[in-house]
Amino acid sequence: MSLRTLLFAVLVSASATVMADEQLELGKKVFTEQAQPSCTICHALNDAGSVGEIGPNLDELKPSAEQVRNAVKSGVGIMPAFGDSLSEQQIEAVAHYVESVTGK
Amino acid sequence: MSINDSPAIASQSPAESIQMSRRRLLLGSAGAMASVSLLGLSPLAKAAEPKTLPDYVRWKNANDVIVHSANTIETERGAIGSGVVTNSDKLYVRNNLPAPNADIVADRDAWKVTFEGVNGPQSLTLGDLKKIGVETVTTVLQCSGNGRAYYQHGPGGTQWGTGAAGCLIWTGVPLREVVAKLGGVKPGMNYITSTGGESLPAGLDPKTIMVERSIPLKALDQALLAWDMNDEPMPLAHGGPLRMVVPGYFGVNNVKYVDRVAFTEGQSDAKIQASGYRIRPIGEKGAPDQPSMWEMPVKSWVTAPLTTASQGKNLVYGVAFGGMNAVSKVEVSADGGETWKTARFLGPDMGRYAWRPFVVSMDLSAGDHRIVSRATDTEGNTQPPTRTENERGYGNTSWKDHGVTVTVS
């Protein structure tokens, strides 16, 4: 690999990391501030400091990003749908946030 | 309108049913079956650690239950014995809201219930109710979603197999006797609407989460305000100090921690009644004009053997119930439904709302056997072979779905 290609690869992955960090930050904001009603009311999630007991404890459930995306978008059981009140970007962000901080 | 009114839908081939059942047996957990569900847990991802019992159910037998979450705990299929009554320590838990603080069972007789829609509306304490009358009745308690695991379209929600069901003895005052004492039901009322006394967190519209269920007025015939379960004060986990018990009706209508009983003209507009627990086609949202999960239909399932057996004579066990009617007959097949043998009931008949353990001797040859059971109630309703497809995977009574594939050697 040439030096230029290497530098390019490093830059791309660095910016991808920065974008990933920004997405995580947005995801956390969606979780704690932006979603209405707030995710924190119903869900316990260590990283967010929430202790809601209505819905499943997310640290225990460890949902995948896809599961979070589906649940947030369309609701499930008692959980309302946020597909109309949150943007695609917000939903993506919170999905990746929850998946990341609950670990797998 | 009951589940049985829906048109029959073409089923999977028996081969597909067996395939799915093998997969479920390999995974070894009654509740772990989940195909493409909204929030179902992929069993392969979650295989490792069994969850510990939450504090409020620490008294239960951890070996007999599967903890899906703090509020959804399922009885192991093989833990249902033949003694008719389900021990409280293995009974499933399904809370729609977290259980209230244990201080509500510190002074049980002080619990207050408000009665409305009667000619003499009043608040009565549990101590007052105990003086009005008493009856003991044995009923099947079953979650609307029991059997959801077998639906193929991946309905979200707890993937119950057979373990969201039990048979319990309830002691309490018949609601009709309370109503008589309060001057009778006001004219024009069509429903009994019961509200659970859980405290709700701030920041949420109460209608979206409160547990408030309406059932037809005719249920007044059998409804019971129960304070004891299996001859002990009702555990907090199961609705203590007081629970509205509606014999023959799905679990959600048996409102826990009931603190308000209202006779109403229309159904509650709480989400759990208006759009929740409604039978509708796959892909449709719940709405008040759809049938509600009220009366339970006839159902049965095998409880032993579940995976393996020895060649020759075997006793096949299970439980069967008619829901609103007594169960009158159970047939068992060891060849997936080609030939049937009538089973006999085991133990006492505890009334039309209880289930009946059954047993039948079957000669099993070496190889795999698909063992299924099919019950019929006293009105001639028989368990259908296939499920009624619906969005939320409610009310599964399909005998094909509920069978077990047993390897005989």
Interface residues (C-beta under 8 A of the other chain):
Chain A: P37 S38 I41 C42 G52 E53 I54 P56 N57 E60 L61 K62 P63 S64 Q67 N70 A71 S74 V76 G77 I78 P80 K104
Chain B: L38 L39 L41 S42 A45 K46 K51 S69 A70 N96 L97 P98 G156 G157 P201 A202 G203 L204 D205 T208 I209 K271 I272 G276
